[in-house]
Amino acid sequence: MERLRADHAPALLAFERENREYFARTVPDRGDAYFVEFASRHRALLAEQDAGVCHFHVVVDDEGELIGRVNLMDVEDGDAELGYRIGERTAGRGVATAAVEEMCRMAATEYRLDTLTAVTTLDNVASMTVLGRNGFTLVGDVTVGGRPGVRYRRGLVSAR
């Protein structure tokens, strides 16, 4: 896992384009504007990261190919929201479980967070499984992009 950098932009855009239809099956689509305005959005993400509001990461395989992303968003008072996407070609191989596990470790040790929350749609069984395997517990119902979903929470042992 690598912290998001400016030079990740081309690979990240290619990853999002390649997996757009796959992701849209279970999470709300980012819309055409996301792709048209990608360069400025990427710069804005890096600025948020520099400000400590969010922590963005890409998941790369042994050959250095970008195969996913894992993010901590809205960092405040020891809490953040976890979000992740793993590409279709590597889905079902434990990559999401391992990436979320690593992010939980980093959230506690590097970012000194106490709790993480995550949301997913009800039809995203794979995501619910990943969260459960990583110690997240169901805390309630939510709406995700107009679709029924659930919210999870996990306490962390931080190094404060």
C-alpha positions as CSV (number, residue, x, y, z in Angstrom):
1,M,0.0,0.0,0.0
2,E,1.3,3.4,-0.9
3,R,0.2,6.9,0.2
4,L,-1.4,8.7,-2.7
5,R,1.0,11.0,-4.6
6,A,0.7,13.2,-7.7
7,D,2.4,10.7,-9.9
8,H,-0.3,8.1,-9.2
9,A,-2.8,10.1,-11.2
10,P,-2.5,8.3,-14.6
11,A,-2.7,4.8,-13.1
12,L,-5.5,5.8,-10.8
13,L,-7.6,7.3,-13.6
14,A,-7.0,4.2,-15.7
15,F,-8.0,2.0,-12.7
16,E,-11.2,3.9,-12.2
17,R,-12.1,3.9,-15.9
18,E,-11.4,0.1,-16.2
19,N,-13.5,-0.7,-13.2
20,R,-16.3,1.8,-13.6
21,E,-19.0,-0.7,-14.6
22,Y,-17.8,-3.2,-12.1
23,F,-18.0,-0.7,-9.2
24,A,-21.4,0.6,-10.3
25,R,-22.9,-2.8,-9.6
26,T,-22.6,-2.3,-5.9
27,V,-21.7,1.3,-5.2
28,P,-23.1,4.6,-6.6
29,D,-21.4,5.6,-9.9
30,R,-19.0,8.5,-9.7
31,G,-20.6,10.1,-12.8
32,D,-19.0,11.4,-16.0
33,A,-17.8,14.6,-14.3
34,Y,-15.4,12.6,-12.1
35,F,-13.5,11.5,-15.2
36,V,-13.6,14.8,-17.0
37,E,-12.4,16.7,-14.0
38,F,-10.1,14.0,-12.7
39,A,-6.8,16.1,-12.7
40,S,-8.3,18.9,-10.6
41,R,-10.0,16.4,-8.3
42,H,-6.7,14.5,-7.8
43,R,-5.0,17.8,-6.9
44,A,-7.8,18.6,-4.4
45,L,-7.4,15.2,-2.8
46,L,-3.7,15.7,-2.3
47,A,-4.4,19.1,-0.8
48,E,-6.9,17.5,1.7
49,Q,-4.3,14.9,2.5
50,D,-1.7,17.6,3.1
51,A,-4.1,19.3,5.5
52,G,-4.6,16.0,7.4
53,V,-8.3,15.9,6.7
54,C,-8.0,12.6,4.7
55,H,-5.4,9.9,4.1
56,F,-5.6,8.3,0.6
57,H,-3.7,5.2,-0.4
58,V,-3.4,3.0,-3.5
59,V,-2.9,-0.8,-3.4
60,V,-0.3,-2.1,-5.8
61,D,0.5,-5.6,-6.7
62,D,4.0,-7.2,-6.8
63,E,4.6,-5.9,-10.3
64,G,3.7,-2.3,-9.2
65,E,0.3,-2.3,-10.9
66,L,-2.4,-0.3,-9.2
67,I,-5.2,-2.8,-8.2
68,G,-7.1,-0.9,-5.6
69,R,-7.4,2.1,-3.2
70,V,-8.1,2.4,0.5
71,N,-8.9,5.8,2.0
72,L,-9.5,7.4,5.4
73,M,-11.8,10.3,5.0
74,D,-13.1,13.1,7.3
75,V,-10.5,12.5,9.9
76,E,-11.6,14.3,13.1
77,D,-11.3,13.8,16.8
78,G,-9.7,10.3,16.5
79,D,-12.3,9.0,14.0
80,A,-12.4,8.6,10.3
81,E,-14.5,6.9,7.6
82,L,-12.9,4.0,5.8
83,G,-13.5,3.5,2.1
84,Y,-12.0,1.1,-0.4
85,R,-12.2,-0.3,-3.9
86,I,-10.5,-3.3,-5.3
87,G,-10.5,-3.9,-9.1
88,E,-12.5,-6.6,-10.7
89,R,-9.4,-8.6,-11.9
90,T,-8.2,-9.1,-8.3
91,A,-11.6,-9.4,-6.6
92,G,-12.2,-12.5,-4.5
93,R,-8.6,-13.2,-3.8
94,G,-8.3,-11.7,-0.3
95,V,-6.9,-8.4,-1.5
96,A,-9.6,-6.3,0.0
97,T,-9.4,-8.1,3.4
98,A,-5.7,-7.7,3.5
99,A,-5.8,-4.0,2.4
100,V,-8.4,-3.2,5.0
101,E,-6.5,-5.0,7.7
102,E,-3.3,-3.0,6.8
103,M,-5.3,0.2,6.8
104,C,-6.7,-0.5,10.3
105,R,-3.1,-1.1,11.5
106,M,-2.0,2.2,9.9
107,A,-5.0,4.1,11.2
108,A,-4.0,3.1,14.7
109,T,-0.3,3.4,14.6
110,E,0.6,6.0,11.9
111,Y,-2.5,8.2,12.0
112,R,-3.3,7.6,15.7
113,L,-7.0,7.1,15.3
114,D,-9.3,5.5,17.8
115,T,-12.2,4.4,15.6
116,L,-13.2,3.8,12.0
117,T,-16.6,3.7,10.4
118,A,-17.5,2.3,7.1
119,V,-20.7,2.1,5.0
120,T,-21.8,-0.2,2.2
121,T,-24.9,-1.0,0.3
122,L,-27.0,-4.0,1.3
123,D,-26.3,-5.7,-2.0
124,N,-22.5,-5.5,-1.5
125,V,-22.1,-8.8,0.3
126,A,-18.4,-8.9,-0.4
127,S,-17.8,-5.6,1.3
128,M,-19.8,-6.7,4.3
129,T,-17.7,-9.8,4.5
130,V,-14.5,-7.9,4.3
131,L,-15.6,-5.5,7.1
132,G,-16.7,-8.4,9.3
133,R,-13.4,-10.3,8.8
134,N,-11.6,-7.1,10.0
135,G,-13.5,-6.7,13.2
136,F,-16.1,-4.1,12.2
137,T,-19.5,-4.5,13.7
138,L,-22.9,-3.5,12.3
139,V,-24.2,-0.3,14.0
140,G,-27.2,0.7,11.9
141,D,-28.9,1.3,8.6
142,V,-28.0,4.1,6.2
143,T,-28.7,5.3,2.7
144,V,-25.7,5.2,0.3
145,G,-26.2,7.1,-2.9
146,G,-30.0,6.6,-2.7
147,R,-29.6,2.9,-2.0
148,P,-30.2,1.0,1.2
149,G,-27.1,0.3,3.2
150,V,-25.5,-0.3,6.5
151,R,-22.9,1.4,8.7
152,Y,-20.1,-0.4,10.5
153,R,-17.8,0.7,13.3
154,R,-14.5,-0.6,14.6
155,G,-12.5,0.5,17.6
156,L,-8.7,0.7,17.2
157,V,-5.9,0.3,19.7
158,S,-3.9,3.4,18.9
159,A,-0.4,4.3,20.0
160,R,-1.4,7.6,21.7
